[in-house]
């Protein structure tokens, strides 16, 4: 970031104006997770009929009474079905993340705060 883009610091800013990162713990994320689970269920529900569109059965009756049956797989429909399954997996993964963030986002404590007496800032080589 360029120096011209950042306003000069006066040293009297509050911590709220300095920390501009968004908060992770938001309860409305549970609603986003629910919407993602519903969309994933719709994607899986659509994947099965799309897969069936990719399977074509061809039956030929010959003059001597022999019946030949072959199955043709159409790759574009099968790829679309696999893609819907992949989208559903990604939506479910993100729904779990959103739900965990909606419940609680835990902040890590630094080692210095956890054990202030046992933290050593010096170097072993210095006397």
Secondary structure, 3 states (H helix, E strand, C coil): CCCCCCCCCCCCCCHHHHCCCCCCCCCCHHHHHHHHHHHHHHHHHHHHHHHHHCEEEEEEECCCCCEEEEEEECHHHHHHHHHHHHHHHHHHHHHHHHHHHHHCCCCCCCHHHHCCCCCCCCCCCCC
